[in-house]
Amino acid sequence: MRIGLISFGTAEFAALHETCAAAGHDPVVYAFSRSMRSRKPADESAARVAGEITAALPAGVDLLLPGSCEGLGASLVGHGLDLLVCYGFSWRLPRSVLQIPRYGVLNIHSSLLPKYRGPAPVLWAIRNGDPDLGVTVHRMDEEFDTGPVLTQQGGVPLPDDVTPQSLWTDLSPVLRKQLSIALDRVRDPSAGEPQSADGISYAGFLEPEFFAVDTTMTARQVHNQVRTFHFMGPNLGPTATVNGRRSKVLRTSLTPVNGIRLDCADAPVWITASEPVAADD
């Protein structure tokens, strides 16, 4: 099959490409999702990441930087695709794009669907204190993460200090295995099981209120809030008043350590790393 790949980083494109090639297929085009939404400005890191992807691009593979769903569809038409594989793509693709590849579009989602449908499943798993997460490969339809499931596997650990790099170490082999299974099944139009009507949840973008610590939450909830920001970036954290100053809370502990005690609804957390918020933030 001639396959197009949509993803967000060099390691992710490499995993998709290598898995497809190992299964005897031919990745011919990459599309980098440079913005969180169609027709919106590029993310701050988009130029840097696009440069990294370009430097690692296999010979003969095209790279698309679409600004809209319509532009993506128009660019894909000429590649004669049998299949499009997406991992980490937050745009809702219209039917006009979904129908371009001969066998449709596969989406790889970092949860055991129907749990955590939406653009931020990993963040919500950390926020909720889940001990692990899963990988689902499903046929993409016009709604977010609702299409028939071709394969899924759970048990990817989310340790207390999880980072994107540490998670990828455990997630990557599961992703490769499940994509291989899905590639074997995708050409059968009857393959794929409807998602359960039970256990549906949505993992949307984080609400503005989540960016500040609320001490009416439990200590565990506050700790997981800080963990969520730490996953998003090493210098990110929700704001709180610490020793009379508005600060970003970077790391916390649920057990007594050398740090600043912050009393929550049921118990304290100890702030082990923080930094003042600039006056203009």
C-alpha positions in Angstrom: 0.0 0.0 0.0 1.0 3.6 -0.6 0.7 5.3 2.7 0.6 8.9 4.0 1.6 9.7 7.5 0.5 12.5 9.8 2.2 13.1 13.0 4.1 15.7 15.2 7.8 14.8 15.7 10.8 13.0 14.2 10.6 10.0 16.5 6.9 9.5 15.9 7.2 9.7 12.1 10.1 7.3 12.3 8.1 4.8 14.3 5.2 5.0 11.9 7.4 4.8 8.8 9.5 1.9 10.0 6.4 -0.1 11.0 4.7 0.4 7.7 7.9 -0.4 5.8 8.5 -3.6 7.8 5.0 -4.7 6.9 5.9 -4.3 3.2 4.2 -1.0 2.6 5.5 2.3 1.0 5.2 5.6 3.0 5.3 8.3 0.3 4.3 11.5 2.1 4.4 13.0 5.6 2.1 15.8 6.8 3.1 17.7 9.9 0.3 19.1 12.1 1.9 22.5 12.7 -1.1 23.9 14.6 -3.6 22.6 17.1 -6.6 23.7 14.9 -7.2 24.1 11.2 -6.7 27.6 9.9 -5.0 28.8 13.1 -1.5 30.2 13.5 1.4 27.7 13.7 2.5 26.6 17.2 5.5 28.4 18.6 7.7 25.3 18.1 6.4 24.5 14.6 9.3 25.9 12.7 11.9 24.1 14.8 10.1 20.8 14.7 9.5 21.1 10.9 13.2 21.7 10.5 14.0 18.5 12.5 11.5 16.5 10.5 12.9 17.8 7.2 16.5 16.9 8.3 15.4 13.3 9.0 13.1 12.9 6.0 13.7 9.7 4.1 14.8 10.1 0.5 11.8 10.4 -1.9 9.2 11.2 0.8 7.4 14.5 0.5 6.6 16.7 3.5 3.4 18.7 3.7 2.8 21.6 6.1 -0.9 22.1 5.7 -2.6 25.2 7.1 -6.2 23.9 6.7 -8.1 20.6 6.1 -8.9 21.8 2.6 -5.3 22.3 1.8 -4.3 19.0 3.3 -6.9 17.2 1.2 -5.9 19.0 -2.0 -2.2 18.1 -1.4 -3.0 14.4 -0.7 -5.1 13.8 -3.8 -2.0 13.6 -6.1 -0.2 11.0 -4.0 -2.5 8.1 -5.0 -2.8 6.9 -1.4 -4.2 3.6 -0.3 -4.1 4.6 3.4 -3.5 7.5 5.6 -2.2 6.9 9.2 -2.5 9.6 11.8 -0.9 9.8 15.2 -1.2 13.0 17.3 -3.5 15.0 15.0 -6.0 17.3 16.6 -8.0 18.4 13.5 -11.3 16.9 12.7 -11.0 15.7 9.1 -14.0 16.1 6.8 -15.5 13.3 4.8 -13.8 14.8 1.7 -10.4 14.1 3.1 -11.3 10.7 4.8 -12.4 9.4 1.4 -9.2 10.2 -0.4 -7.2 7.0 0.5 -8.5 3.8 -0.9 -8.8 2.1 2.5 -9.6 5.3 4.5 -7.7 6.7 7.5 -6.3 5.0 10.6 -5.9 6.9 13.8 -3.6 5.9 16.6 -5.0 7.2 19.9 -3.2 7.1 23.3 -6.1 5.6 25.3 -8.3 2.6 25.4 -11.2 4.0 23.5 -13.9 5.0 24.2 -12.1 6.4 27.3 -10.5 9.8 26.7 -11.8 10.6 23.3 -10.3 13.9 22.1 -7.0 15.8 21.7 -5.4 15.3 25.1 -5.8 11.7 26.4 -2.4 11.5 28.0 -2.8 14.8 29.9 -6.2 13.7 31.3 -4.8 10.3 32.3 -2.1 12.0 34.3 -4.5 14.5 35.7 -6.8 11.7 36.9 -4.0 9.8 38.4 -4.4 6.8 36.1 -1.6 4.2 36.7 -1.3 3.4 33.0 -2.8 4.1 29.6 -3.4 2.2 26.4 -3.1 2.5 22.6 -6.0 2.1 20.2 -5.9 2.0 16.4 -9.3 2.7 14.9 -10.8 3.7 11.6 -11.2 7.5 11.5 -14.7 8.9 10.9 -16.1 12.5 11.0 -16.3 12.6 14.8 -13.5 12.6 17.3 -12.2 9.1 18.0 -15.5 7.3 17.5 -14.7 5.0 14.6 -14.5 1.1 14.7 -11.5 -0.3 16.6 -9.1 -2.5 14.8 -6.9 -3.3 17.7 -5.9 -1.9 21.2 -3.6 -2.7 24.1 -3.4 -1.3 27.6 -0.8 -1.5 30.3 1.6 1.4 29.3 2.8 2.7 32.7 2.4 6.3 33.9 4.9 6.6 36.8 4.8 9.6 39.1 7.6 11.4 37.3 6.4 10.6 33.7 7.8 12.8 30.9 7.2 12.7 27.2 10.6 11.0 26.7 10.1 8.3 29.4 6.6 7.6 28.2 7.7 7.2 24.6 10.1 4.5 25.7 7.2 2.4 26.9 4.6 3.6 24.4 6.6 3.2 21.2 6.8 -0.7 21.1 3.1 -0.9 21.9 2.3 1.6 19.1 4.4 -0.3 16.6 2.8 -3.7 17.5 -0.7 -2.4 17.3 -0.2 -0.5 14.1 1.2 -3.7 12.6 -1.9 -5.6 13.6 -4.1 -2.8 12.2 -2.2 -2.8 8.8 -3.0 -6.5 8.5 -6.7 -5.9 9.0 -7.4 -2.6 7.3 -8.0 -3.9 3.8 -10.9 -6.0 5.0 -13.9 -3.6 4.9 -15.7 -5.7 7.6 -12.8 -5.5 10.0 -13.2 -3.3 13.1 -15.5 -3.5 16.2 -17.9 -0.7 17.1 -16.8 1.1 20.2 -18.7 0.4 23.4 -21.5 2.8 24.5 -20.2 2.4 28.1 -17.2 4.2 29.6 -17.2 7.1 27.2 -15.2 10.1 28.3 -13.8 13.2 26.6 -10.2 14.5 27.0 -10.4 18.1 25.7 -8.0 20.9 26.0 -7.3 22.0 29.6 -9.7 24.6 30.9 -8.4 28.0 32.1 -9.2 27.3 35.7 -6.8 24.3 35.7 -3.9 26.7 35.4 -4.2 27.8 39.0 -3.9 25.6 42.1 -7.2 25.3 44.0 -6.6 24.2 47.5 -10.2 23.0 47.9 -9.1 20.1 45.8 -7.5 17.0 47.4 -3.8 16.8 47.9 -3.7 14.0 45.3 -5.6 16.1 42.8 -3.2 19.0 43.2 -0.2 16.7 42.9 -1.6 15.3 39.7 -2.2 18.8 38.4 1.4 19.6 38.9 2.4 16.3 37.2 0.3 17.2 34.2 2.1 20.5 33.7 5.5 18.8 34.3 4.6 16.4 31.4 3.8 19.4 29.2 7.2 21.0 29.9 10.0 21.1 32.5 9.4 24.8 33.3 5.6 24.7 33.4 3.4 24.6 36.4 0.0 25.9 37.7 0.2 29.1 39.7 -0.3 29.4 43.5 0.6 31.8 46.2 3.8 30.6 47.8 5.3 32.5 50.8 3.2 35.5 49.8 4.3 35.5 46.1 2.5 34.2 43.1 4.6 31.3 41.8 4.6 28.5 39.3 4.5 25.2 41.2 6.9 22.9 39.3 7.1 19.8 41.5 5.3 18.5 44.6 5.4 15.6 47.0 2.6 13.8 48.8 5.0 12.7 51.6 6.8 15.1 53.9 10.0 16.4 52.4 12.2 19.5 52.6 9.8 21.9 50.9 6.9 24.4 51.4 3.8 22.9 52.9 0.6 23.7 51.1 -2.6 22.6 52.8 -5.3 21.1 50.6 -8.8 19.9 51.2 -7.9 16.6 52.8 -4.1 16.7 53.4 -1.0 18.8 52.6 1.4 18.6 49.6 5.0 19.8 49.8 6.2 22.1 47.1 9.7 21.0 46.2 10.3 23.3 43.2 8.7 26.6 42.2 9.6 29.8 40.6 8.1 33.3 40.8 5.7 34.4 38.1 6.8 37.5 36.3 4.7 40.6 36.8 3.6 40.7 33.2 2.5 37.0 33.0 
